[in-house]
Amino acid sequence: MDRISEAERQYIRDGIKLKVRNDGRGNTDIRDIWLQMGTLNQANGSCTIYDPDTQVKIHIGIKVIVALYF
């Protein structure tokens, strides 16, 4: 695990005091996200999460296989 330098710690502390993040948002600002369920046909359960600010799209799927052995 990477360690945070003292300069980075101070940068974070100063941002908290000034109530601003390094991306310009305030401490209480949140990003809008988009969530859709059932987006992957091959999965038993799935969803897609999308952040329009960063244009990051995350697909999550679960495939369940039940095998009975006698």
C-alpha positions as CSV (number, residue, x, y, z in Angstrom):
1,M,0.0,0.0,0.0
2,D,1.4,3.4,-1.0
3,R,2.0,5.9,1.8
4,I,0.7,9.5,1.6
5,S,3.4,12.1,1.8
6,E,3.2,14.8,4.4
7,A,2.8,17.4,1.6
8,E,-0.3,15.4,0.3
9,R,-1.7,15.2,3.8
10,Q,-1.3,19.0,4.2
11,Y,-3.0,19.6,0.8
12,I,-6.0,17.5,1.9
13,R,-6.2,19.3,5.3
14,D,-6.0,22.7,3.6
15,G,-8.8,21.7,1.2
16,I,-11.0,20.7,4.1
17,K,-10.4,24.0,5.8
18,L,-11.2,26.0,2.6
19,K,-14.2,23.7,1.9
20,V,-13.0,22.9,-1.6
21,R,-11.7,19.7,-3.3
22,N,-8.9,19.6,-5.8
23,D,-11.5,19.2,-8.6
24,G,-13.2,22.5,-7.7
25,R,-16.3,20.9,-6.0
26,G,-17.3,21.9,-2.5
27,N,-17.1,19.4,0.4
28,T,-20.9,18.8,0.2
29,D,-21.2,18.7,-3.6
30,I,-22.0,15.3,-5.1
31,R,-21.7,14.0,-8.6
32,D,-24.9,12.9,-10.4
33,I,-24.7,9.3,-11.4
34,W,-26.8,7.1,-13.7
35,L,-27.8,3.6,-12.7
36,Q,-29.6,1.0,-14.8
37,M,-30.5,-2.5,-13.7
38,G,-30.6,-5.6,-15.9
39,T,-28.1,-4.4,-18.6
40,L,-26.2,-7.7,-19.3
41,N,-28.1,-10.5,-21.0
42,Q,-25.5,-13.2,-20.1
43,A,-25.8,-12.5,-16.3
44,N,-28.4,-13.5,-13.8
45,G,-28.2,-10.1,-12.2
46,S,-26.5,-7.0,-13.6
47,C,-26.4,-3.2,-13.6
48,T,-24.5,-0.4,-15.2
49,I,-23.3,2.7,-13.3
50,Y,-22.3,5.8,-15.3
51,D,-20.7,9.1,-14.2
52,P,-21.4,11.8,-16.8
53,D,-18.7,14.1,-15.4
54,T,-15.9,11.7,-16.0
55,Q,-17.7,9.6,-18.6
56,V,-16.7,6.4,-16.6
57,K,-19.0,3.5,-17.2
58,I,-18.9,0.4,-14.9
59,H,-20.7,-2.8,-15.8
60,I,-21.4,-5.3,-13.0
61,G,-22.8,-8.8,-13.6
62,I,-23.4,-11.9,-11.5
63,K,-23.6,-15.4,-13.0
64,V,-24.9,-18.1,-10.7
65,I,-24.5,-21.8,-11.5
66,V,-26.0,-24.3,-9.2
67,A,-24.7,-27.9,-9.4
68,L,-26.3,-30.8,-7.5
69,Y,-24.1,-33.8,-6.8
70,F,-25.6,-37.0,-5.5
